[in-house]
Amino acid sequence: MAFTGLDYFVLVAYFVAIMALGFYFWARNRSADDFTAGGRSLPGWLCGLSIFATYLSSISYLALPGKAFVSNWNAFMYSLAIPIAAAIAVRWFLPLYRESGEVSAYSLLERRFGLWARLFASGFYLLYQVARIGVVMYLMALPMAVLFGWDIRLVIVCTGVVVTVYSFVGGIVAVIWADAIQAIVLLAGALLALAVLLMGMPGGPGEVIAIANEADKFSLGDTSFGTFSESTVWVVLAFGLFDNLRNFGVDQSYVQRYIASKTDREAAKSVWLGALLYVPVSALFLFIGSSLFAFYQGHPEDLNEVKTIVAEQQLMQAGVLLDDPSYGEQLSKAKAELTNEKLGDRVFPHFIAAQLPQGIRGLLIAAVFAAAMSTVSTSLNSSATLVMSDFYKRLFRQDSTDAQHIWVLRASTIVWGALGTGMALVLVRLTDSALDIWWTLSGVLGAGIVGLFLLGITNPKLRGTPAVSVFAAGVVVIAWMTISQTAVWPADWTDFANPLHQFLTIVVGPSLMILLGWVLVRIGWTGNQASRNDWSDS
């Protein structure tokens, strides 16, 4: 599929503009606080757009239409839980971060539970961001490489360099402004794509709705309340609540935007804008997916082309090259074995490449890059912040100067940018099973951090050994619920496997930790009552 000169111009102009934005803010980073918190002077609407753009990664940009194309709108229940999580974050989490004076979200864990909790949360976050950066850039580059014949490694490296440079020179102010611009590009691209899609249907929106509705594409899923082993609307809603508490409540990248806002009111505004903007936009992407289903029903030859693209991607990941003598045979076999689930994430980029006119195609591809870059830049800045505050300053040089902090922040940005880009390059050849193992581990640790924060808020008297015991018990349960549903679990132990849907792991684990903490407080085993561990001391 041809990418024309006009498309290249639009895409390159976008990259140049983002780079220029970073250099524009270079002179404004006079201190570590400017680099990590923007001088705590930014308006809420700007931070809110940044939160939204960070939330909508390239994974969501491609996956949400894919979900609706393959199945239905079940994923929308996740979005409907966001306002509830945002309300909890504004009421309980945001005041803690604003009052603490710290730029690290996890310094609060040290005050409540001790240094071990802070280092655990920060260490996991740093490892998680390397993997997240790699996955986001890889999943963005993969369809681009196959659709347009670009070298996937070159796409990854170019994207990694651009994001790292503007994060390095501009700090969080450049990241937040770039995110705000990228949010506009994302929305404009999605609306343009939907307009072209609907105009391409002979019967317009009415035909789309009729075809999709007949195939039950607008359904929210199973509404039965007693089923917890399937992704019913209630299971997805509960998962959305706890997973978004992880995002809006304890994720360092979100917390930095709260701190960067100039007042408590502006910080709350940023939470609500980011949260409430995502809900209708997620519906927009799901409607794009339903419309794509209707479109490809009338264009079976295009759907066959999508199957070819997906099969080519699989062979690329497996290391099978075009000059392999058996390439044609392997491609045919891969196409024959494809399920609809494998096609979902690829129909939207295929439609962009095959159906959109010149210029608009370039804008939409820029939007896909924007979705990835906003997430990556945020990860780089928040990771550098934790390296400086939770490790360098806390463990090695408590008397360090601001100039040293700036040096560590910039060096960490480069290191994490290189590590994330390197991870994306590794994923080009990494097997799915290895990646699945990592996401399994990250799910266990991520749920543990959510539980640790909720434990601290709901059981303020619990500290020391009792807190460690509750946390350990919660992580064990989370690990069992997660691992017992994977291939690692022995076949002979099937009767002891987790019977609940995997979405409920992040619900049950933290809830159990809250319950155990409540029980220990009631029986009087609360641990050391040293005042330095009280969050209210901030």
C-alpha positions as CSV (number, residue, x, y, z in Angstrom):
1,M,0.0,0.0,0.0
2,A,1.5,3.3,-1.1
3,F,2.4,6.0,1.4
4,T,2.5,9.2,-0.7
5,G,4.7,12.2,-0.6
6,L,1.9,14.3,1.0
7,D,1.4,11.6,3.7
8,Y,5.1,11.6,4.4
9,F,5.1,15.4,4.7
10,V,2.3,15.3,7.3
11,L,4.0,12.6,9.3
12,V,7.4,14.2,9.2
13,A,6.0,17.7,10.0
14,Y,4.3,16.2,13.1
15,F,7.6,14.6,14.3
16,V,9.5,17.9,13.7
17,A,6.8,19.9,15.6
18,I,7.0,17.6,18.6
19,M,10.8,17.8,18.7
20,A,10.7,21.6,18.4
21,L,8.2,21.7,21.3
22,G,10.8,19.9,23.6
23,F,13.5,22.4,22.7
24,Y,11.2,25.3,23.2
25,F,10.8,24.3,26.9
26,W,14.6,23.6,27.3
27,A,15.3,26.9,29.0
28,R,12.4,26.6,31.4
29,N,13.9,23.6,33.2
30,R,15.9,25.5,35.7
31,S,15.5,23.0,38.6
32,A,14.6,19.4,39.3
33,D,11.1,20.5,40.4
34,D,10.6,22.2,37.0
35,F,11.7,19.0,35.2
36,T,9.5,16.7,37.3
37,A,6.5,18.9,38.4
38,G,6.6,21.8,36.0
39,G,7.1,24.2,38.9
40,R,3.7,23.1,40.2
41,S,2.0,25.9,38.2
42,L,0.2,24.2,35.3
43,P,-3.5,24.6,34.6
44,G,-5.9,21.7,35.2
45,W,-7.2,21.6,31.6
46,L,-3.7,21.1,30.3
47,C,-2.9,18.3,32.8
48,G,-6.2,16.7,32.1
49,L,-5.6,16.5,28.4
50,S,-2.2,15.0,29.2
51,I,-3.9,12.3,31.4
52,F,-6.3,11.5,28.6
53,A,-3.6,11.2,26.0
54,T,-1.5,9.0,28.3
55,Y,-4.5,6.8,29.0
56,L,-5.3,6.3,25.3
57,S,-2.1,4.5,24.2
58,S,-1.6,3.0,20.8
59,I,-2.8,-0.3,22.3
60,S,-6.2,1.3,23.0
61,Y,-6.2,3.2,19.7
62,L,-6.1,-0.1,17.8
63,A,-7.5,-2.5,20.3
64,L,-10.9,-0.8,21.1
65,P,-12.0,-0.9,17.5
66,G,-10.7,-4.4,17.3
67,K,-12.8,-5.5,20.4
68,A,-16.0,-4.2,18.8
69,F,-15.1,-5.7,15.4
70,V,-14.6,-9.1,16.9
71,S,-17.2,-9.3,19.6
72,N,-19.2,-6.4,21.1
73,W,-19.1,-3.4,23.4
74,N,-18.3,-5.4,26.6
75,A,-15.1,-3.3,27.0
76,F,-17.3,-0.2,27.5
77,M,-18.2,-1.3,31.0
78,Y,-14.5,-0.8,31.8
79,S,-14.9,2.8,30.7
80,L,-18.1,3.3,32.8
81,A,-16.1,2.5,35.9
82,I,-13.7,5.3,35.3
83,P,-15.8,8.1,36.9
84,I,-16.2,6.0,40.1
85,A,-12.4,5.5,40.3
86,A,-11.9,9.2,39.6
87,A,-14.2,10.2,42.4
88,I,-12.3,8.0,44.8
89,A,-9.0,9.4,43.6
90,V,-10.1,13.0,44.0
91,R,-11.6,12.3,47.5
92,W,-8.8,10.2,49.1
93,F,-5.7,9.9,46.9
94,L,-5.2,13.4,45.5
95,P,-5.2,15.3,48.8
96,L,-2.5,12.9,50.1
97,Y,-0.2,13.6,47.2
98,R,-0.8,17.3,47.2
99,E,-0.2,17.7,50.9
100,S,2.9,15.5,51.0
101,G,5.2,17.9,49.1
102,E,6.9,14.9,47.6
103,V,7.1,14.3,43.8
104,S,7.2,10.5,44.3
105,A,3.8,8.8,44.8
106,Y,5.5,6.0,46.7
107,S,7.1,8.1,49.4
108,L,3.8,7.9,51.1
109,L,4.2,4.1,51.4
110,E,7.4,4.6,53.3
111,R,5.7,7.0,55.8
112,R,3.0,4.4,56.4
113,F,4.7,1.0,56.1
114,G,8.5,1.7,55.9
115,L,11.2,1.9,53.3
116,W,10.5,-1.6,52.0
117,A,7.1,-0.6,50.7
118,R,8.5,2.4,48.8
119,L,11.3,0.5,47.2
120,F,9.1,-2.4,46.2
121,A,6.5,-0.1,44.5
122,S,9.2,2.1,42.8
123,G,11.3,-0.8,41.7
124,F,8.3,-2.6,40.2
125,Y,7.1,0.5,38.5
126,L,10.6,1.1,36.9
127,L,10.7,-2.5,35.6
128,Y,7.1,-2.3,34.4
129,Q,7.7,0.9,32.4
130,V,10.6,-0.7,30.5
131,A,8.2,-3.5,29.4
132,R,5.3,-1.1,28.8
133,I,7.4,1.3,26.6
134,G,8.6,-1.7,24.6
135,V,5.2,-3.2,24.1
136,V,3.6,0.1,23.1
137,M,6.2,1.0,20.5
138,Y,6.3,-2.6,19.2
139,L,2.5,-2.8,18.7
140,M,2.5,0.6,17.1
141,A,5.4,-0.3,14.7
142,L,4.3,-3.8,13.7
143,P,1.2,-2.9,11.5
144,M,3.1,0.1,10.1
145,A,5.9,-2.2,9.0
146,V,3.6,-4.7,7.2
147,L,1.2,-2.2,5.7
148,F,3.8,0.1,4.2
149,G,6.8,-2.1,3.9
150,W,8.8,0.0,6.4
151,D,11.7,-1.6,8.4
152,I,10.1,-2.3,11.8
153,R,13.4,-1.7,13.6
154,L,13.8,1.7,11.9
155,V,10.3,2.7,12.9
156,I,11.0,1.7,16.5
157,V,14.3,3.4,16.7
158,C,13.1,6.7,15.1
159,T,10.1,6.8,17.5
160,G,12.3,6.0,20.5
161,V,14.8,8.7,19.6
162,V,12.2,11.4,19.0
163,V,10.3,10.7,22.3
164,T,13.5,10.4,24.3
165,V,14.9,13.7,23.0
166,Y,11.9,15.9,23.7
167,S,11.4,14.2,27.1
168,F,15.1,14.8,27.8
169,V,15.3,18.5,26.9
170,G,11.8,19.7,27.8
171,G,11.0,17.8,31.0
172,I,7.4,17.2,32.2
173,V,6.2,20.6,30.8
174,A,7.2,19.5,27.3
175,V,5.7,16.1,27.9
176,I,2.4,17.5,29.1
177,W,2.1,20.1,26.2
178,A,3.0,17.4,23.7
179,D,0.4,15.1,25.2
180,A,-2.2,17.9,24.9
181,I,-1.4,18.4,21.2
182,Q,-1.4,14.6,20.7
183,A,-4.8,14.4,22.3
184,I,-6.2,16.8,19.7
185,V,-4.5,14.8,16.9
186,L,-5.9,11.6,18.3
187,L,-9.5,13.0,18.4
188,A,-9.2,14.6,15.0
189,G,-7.9,11.5,13.4
190,A,-10.6,9.3,14.9
191,L,-13.4,11.6,13.8
192,L,-12.0,11.9,10.3
193,A,-11.7,8.1,10.0
194,L,-15.2,7.6,11.2
195,A,-16.5,10.2,8.7
196,V,-14.8,8.5,5.8
197,L,-15.9,5.1,7.0
198,L,-19.6,6.2,7.2
199,M,-19.5,8.0,3.8
200,G,-18.1,4.8,2.3
201,M,-21.2,2.9,3.2
202,P,-24.0,3.1,0.6
203,G,-26.7,3.5,3.3
204,G,-24.6,5.7,5.6
205,P,-24.8,5.5,9.4
206,G,-28.2,3.7,9.1
207,E,-26.7,0.8,7.2
208,V,-23.9,0.5,9.7
209,I,-26.2,0.4,12.7
210,A,-28.5,-2.1,11.0
211,I,-25.7,-4.5,10.1
212,A,-23.9,-4.2,13.4
213,N,-27.1,-4.5,15.4
214,E,-28.1,-7.6,13.6
215,A,-24.8,-9.2,14.6
216,D,-25.3,-8.0,18.2
217,K,-22.2,-5.8,18.0
218,F,-23.7,-3.1,20.3
219,S,-24.3,-5.5,23.1
220,L,-22.5,-4.9,26.5
221,G,-22.3,-8.6,27.1
222,D,-23.8,-11.1,29.5
223,T,-25.8,-9.4,32.2
224,S,-26.2,-12.4,34.5
225,F,-25.1,-11.6,38.0
226,G,-24.1,-15.0,39.3
227,T,-21.5,-15.9,36.7
228,F,-18.0,-14.9,37.8
229,S,-16.0,-17.1,35.4
230,E,-16.9,-15.1,32.3
231,S,-16.4,-11.4,31.3
232,T,-20.0,-10.4,32.2
233,V,-20.8,-6.7,32.5
234,W,-20.5,-6.9,36.3
235,V,-17.1,-8.6,36.1
236,V,-15.7,-6.0,33.7
237,L,-17.2,-3.2,35.7
238,A,-15.5,-4.5,38.9
239,F,-12.3,-5.0,37.1
240,G,-12.5,-1.5,35.6
241,L,-13.0,0.0,39.1
242,F,-10.0,-1.5,40.6
243,D,-7.8,-1.2,37.6
244,N,-8.6,2.4,37.2
245,L,-7.9,2.9,40.9
246,R,-4.4,1.6,40.0
247,N,-4.3,4.2,37.2
248,F,-5.8,7.3,38.9
249,G,-4.9,6.4,42.4
250,V,-1.3,5.0,42.5
251,D,0.3,5.4,39.1
252,Q,3.3,7.7,39.3
253,S,2.7,9.2,35.9
254,Y,-0.8,10.4,36.9
255,V,0.3,11.6,40.3
256,Q,2.9,13.9,38.7
257,R,0.2,15.6,36.8
258,Y,-1.7,16.1,40.1
259,I,1.4,17.7,41.6
260,A,2.1,19.8,38.5
261,S,-1.3,21.5,38.7
262,K,-1.1,24.9,40.3
263,T,-3.9,24.4,42.9
264,D,-5.9,21.6,44.5
265,R,-8.9,22.7,42.4
266,E,-6.9,22.5,39.2
267,A,-5.6,19.1,40.1
268,A,-9.1,17.8,40.7
269,K,-10.1,19.3,37.4
270,S,-7.3,17.4,35.6
271,V,-8.6,14.1,37.0
272,W,-12.1,14.8,36.0
273,L,-11.2,16.0,32.5
274,G,-9.0,13.1,31.8
275,A,-11.5,10.6,33.1
276,L,-14.7,12.0,31.6
277,L,-13.1,12.7,28.2
278,Y,-12.0,9.0,27.9
279,V,-15.6,7.7,28.4
280,P,-17.2,9.1,25.2
281,V,-13.9,8.7,23.3
282,S,-13.8,5.0,24.1
283,A,-17.4,4.8,22.8
284,L,-16.3,6.6,19.7
285,F,-13.6,4.0,19.1
286,L,-15.9,1.1,19.8
287,F,-18.4,2.6,17.3
288,I,-15.5,2.7,14.8
289,G,-15.1,-1.0,15.4
290,S,-18.8,-1.7,14.9
291,S,-18.7,0.4,11.7
292,L,-15.6,-1.5,10.5
293,F,-17.5,-4.8,11.0
294,A,-20.3,-3.5,8.8
295,F,-17.8,-2.2,6.2
296,Y,-15.9,-5.4,5.8
297,Q,-19.1,-7.4,5.6
298,G,-19.6,-5.8,2.2
299,H,-15.9,-6.0,1.3
300,P,-14.8,-9.6,1.8
301,E,-11.8,-9.1,-0.5
302,D,-10.5,-6.5,1.9
303,L,-11.0,-8.8,4.8
304,N,-8.9,-11.4,3.1
305,E,-6.2,-8.8,2.7
306,V,-6.3,-8.2,6.4
307,K,-5.8,-11.9,7.0
308,T,-2.8,-11.8,4.7
309,I,-1.4,-8.9,6.7
310,V,-1.9,-10.6,10.0
311,A,-0.3,-13.9,8.7
312,E,2.7,-11.9,7.4
313,Q,3.1,-10.2,10.8
314,Q,3.1,-13.6,12.5
315,L,5.7,-14.9,10.2
316,M,7.8,-11.7,10.7
317,Q,7.6,-12.2,14.5
318,A,8.6,-15.9,14.0
319,G,11.7,-14.8,12.0
320,V,10.4,-16.3,8.7
321,L,11.8,-14.1,5.9
322,L,10.4,-13.5,2.4
323,D,13.3,-15.3,0.8
324,D,12.5,-18.5,2.7
325,P,11.6,-21.2,0.1
326,S,8.6,-22.3,2.0
327,Y,7.3,-18.8,2.7
328,G,4.3,-19.1,0.5
329,E,3.3,-22.4,2.0
330,Q,3.7,-21.1,5.6
331,L,1.7,-18.0,4.7
332,S,-1.2,-20.0,3.4
333,K,-1.1,-22.2,6.5
334,A,-1.0,-19.2,8.9
335,K,-4.0,-17.6,7.1
336,A,-6.0,-20.8,7.3
337,E,-5.4,-21.0,11.1
338,L,-6.4,-17.5,11.9
339,T,-9.3,-16.8,14.2
340,N,-11.4,-13.6,14.2
341,E,-9.7,-12.6,17.5
342,K,-6.4,-12.3,15.7
343,L,-7.8,-9.9,13.1
344,G,-9.3,-7.3,15.5
345,D,-6.3,-5.1,16.2
346,R,-5.4,-4.9,12.5
347,V,-8.6,-3.9,10.8
348,F,-8.4,-0.2,11.8
349,P,-4.8,0.3,10.5
350,H,-5.7,-1.6,7.3
351,F,-8.7,0.7,6.8
352,I,-6.5,3.7,7.3
353,A,-3.9,2.5,4.8
354,A,-6.3,1.2,2.2
355,Q,-9.3,3.6,2.3
356,L,-8.3,7.0,3.4
357,P,-7.2,9.7,0.9
358,Q,-3.7,11.3,0.8
359,G,-2.9,13.6,3.6
360,I,-5.7,12.3,5.8
361,R,-3.9,8.9,5.8
362,G,-0.8,10.7,7.0
363,L,-2.7,12.4,9.7
364,L,-4.2,9.1,10.9
365,I,-0.8,7.4,11.0
366,A,0.5,10.4,12.9
367,A,-2.4,9.8,15.4
368,V,-1.3,6.2,15.9
369,F,2.3,7.5,16.5
370,A,0.8,10.2,18.8
371,A,-1.0,7.6,20.9
372,A,2.3,5.7,21.4
373,M,4.5,8.7,22.0
374,S,2.2,10.3,24.6
375,T,2.4,7.1,26.7
376,V,6.1,6.6,26.2
377,S,7.1,10.2,27.0
378,T,5.0,10.0,30.2
379,S,6.7,6.7,31.2
380,L,10.2,8.2,30.6
381,N,9.6,11.3,32.7
382,S,7.9,9.4,35.6
383,S,10.6,6.7,35.6
384,A,13.4,9.3,35.7
385,T,11.6,11.0,38.6
386,L,11.5,7.8,40.6
387,V,15.2,7.0,39.9
388,M,16.1,10.5,41.2
389,S,13.7,10.7,44.2
390,D,13.4,7.1,45.5
391,F,16.8,5.7,44.7
392,Y,19.5,8.4,44.1
393,K,18.3,11.0,46.6
394,R,16.7,8.6,49.2
395,L,19.4,5.8,49.3
396,F,22.7,7.3,48.0
397,R,22.9,11.1,48.3
398,Q,20.4,12.6,50.7
399,D,22.5,15.8,50.7
400,S,22.6,16.0,46.9
401,T,22.2,19.4,45.1
402,D,19.6,20.4,42.6
403,A,22.2,20.4,39.8
404,Q,22.9,16.8,40.6
405,H,19.2,16.0,40.6
406,I,18.9,17.5,37.1
407,W,21.8,15.4,35.9
408,V,20.3,12.2,37.3
409,L,16.9,13.0,35.7
410,R,18.3,13.6,32.3
411,A,20.6,10.6,32.4
412,S,17.7,8.4,33.6
413,T,15.5,9.6,30.7
414,I,18.2,8.5,28.2
415,V,18.7,5.2,30.0
416,W,15.0,4.3,30.2
417,G,14.4,5.5,26.6
418,A,17.2,3.2,25.5
419,L,15.9,0.3,27.6
420,G,12.4,0.7,26.3
421,T,13.5,1.0,22.7
422,G,15.7,-2.0,23.2
423,M,12.8,-4.0,24.6
424,A,10.7,-3.1,21.6
425,L,13.4,-4.4,19.3
426,V,13.6,-7.6,21.4
427,L,9.9,-8.1,21.0
428,V,10.3,-8.3,17.2
429,R,11.6,-11.8,17.8
430,L,10.3,-12.6,21.3
431,T,7.8,-15.4,21.6
432,D,4.3,-14.7,22.8
433,S,4.8,-17.0,25.7
434,A,7.7,-15.0,27.1
435,L,5.7,-11.9,26.9
436,D,2.7,-13.5,28.6
437,I,5.0,-14.5,31.5
438,W,6.0,-10.9,32.0
439,W,2.4,-9.6,31.9
440,T,1.4,-12.3,34.4
441,L,4.1,-11.2,36.7
442,S,3.3,-7.5,36.3
443,G,-0.4,-8.3,37.0
444,V,0.6,-9.9,40.3
445,L,2.8,-7.0,41.4
446,G,0.5,-4.3,40.1
447,A,-2.5,-5.7,42.1
448,G,-0.2,-5.9,45.1
449,I,0.6,-2.2,45.0
450,V,-3.1,-1.2,44.6
451,G,-3.8,-3.4,47.7
452,L,-1.0,-1.8,49.6
453,F,-2.3,1.7,49.1
454,L,-5.9,0.7,49.8
455,L,-4.7,-1.0,53.0
456,G,-3.0,2.1,54.1
457,I,-6.1,4.3,53.5
458,T,-8.7,1.9,55.0
459,N,-6.6,0.7,58.0
460,P,-4.5,3.6,59.1
461,K,-3.4,2.0,62.3
462,L,-1.8,-1.0,60.6
463,R,2.0,-0.9,60.3
464,G,5.2,-2.9,60.7
465,T,5.1,-6.8,60.8
466,P,1.2,-7.0,60.6
467,A,1.2,-4.9,57.4
468,V,4.0,-7.0,55.9
469,S,2.0,-10.1,56.7
470,V,-1.2,-8.8,55.1
471,F,0.7,-7.7,52.0
472,A,2.5,-11.1,51.7
473,A,-0.8,-13.0,52.1
474,G,-2.5,-10.8,49.5
475,V,0.4,-11.3,47.0
476,V,0.3,-15.0,47.5
477,V,-3.5,-15.1,46.7
478,I,-3.0,-12.8,43.7
479,A,-0.2,-15.0,42.4
480,W,-2.3,-18.2,42.9
481,M,-5.3,-16.6,41.1
482,T,-3.0,-15.5,38.2
483,I,-0.7,-18.4,37.7
484,S,-3.3,-21.1,38.2
485,Q,-4.9,-19.9,35.0
486,T,-1.8,-20.2,32.9
487,A,0.0,-23.1,31.2
488,V,2.6,-23.1,34.0
489,W,0.0,-24.6,36.4
490,P,0.4,-28.4,36.6
491,A,-2.4,-30.4,34.9
492,D,-2.8,-32.5,38.0
493,W,-3.7,-29.5,40.0
494,T,-6.7,-28.4,37.9
495,D,-9.1,-28.8,40.8
496,F,-7.1,-26.2,42.8
497,A,-7.1,-23.6,40.0
498,N,-8.7,-20.2,40.3
499,P,-12.4,-20.7,39.1
500,L,-12.9,-16.9,38.7
501,H,-12.3,-14.8,35.6
502,Q,-8.8,-13.4,35.4
503,F,-10.3,-9.9,35.5
504,L,-11.3,-10.5,39.1
505,T,-7.7,-11.0,40.3
506,I,-7.1,-7.3,40.9
507,V,-10.5,-7.1,42.6
508,V,-10.2,-10.1,45.0
509,G,-6.5,-9.6,46.0
510,P,-6.7,-6.0,47.2
511,S,-10.1,-6.6,48.8
512,L,-8.7,-9.5,50.7
513,M,-5.8,-7.3,51.9
514,I,-8.3,-4.7,53.2
515,L,-10.4,-7.4,55.0
516,L,-7.3,-9.0,56.6
517,G,-6.1,-5.6,57.7
518,W,-9.5,-4.8,59.3
519,V,-9.4,-8.1,61.1
520,L,-5.9,-7.5,62.5
521,V,-6.8,-4.0,63.7
522,R,-9.9,-5.4,65.4
523,I,-7.9,-8.0,67.3
524,G,-5.3,-5.4,68.3
525,W,-2.3,-6.6,66.3
526,T,-1.4,-3.3,64.6
527,G,2.4,-3.1,64.8
528,N,4.7,-0.1,65.5
529,Q,2.7,3.2,66.1
530,A,5.7,5.5,65.3
531,S,4.3,8.8,64.2
532,R,6.8,9.2,61.3
533,N,4.8,6.5,59.5
534,D,1.6,8.5,59.6
535,W,0.5,10.0,56.2
536,S,-1.0,12.9,58.1
537,D,2.5,14.0,59.1
538,S,3.1,15.1,55.6
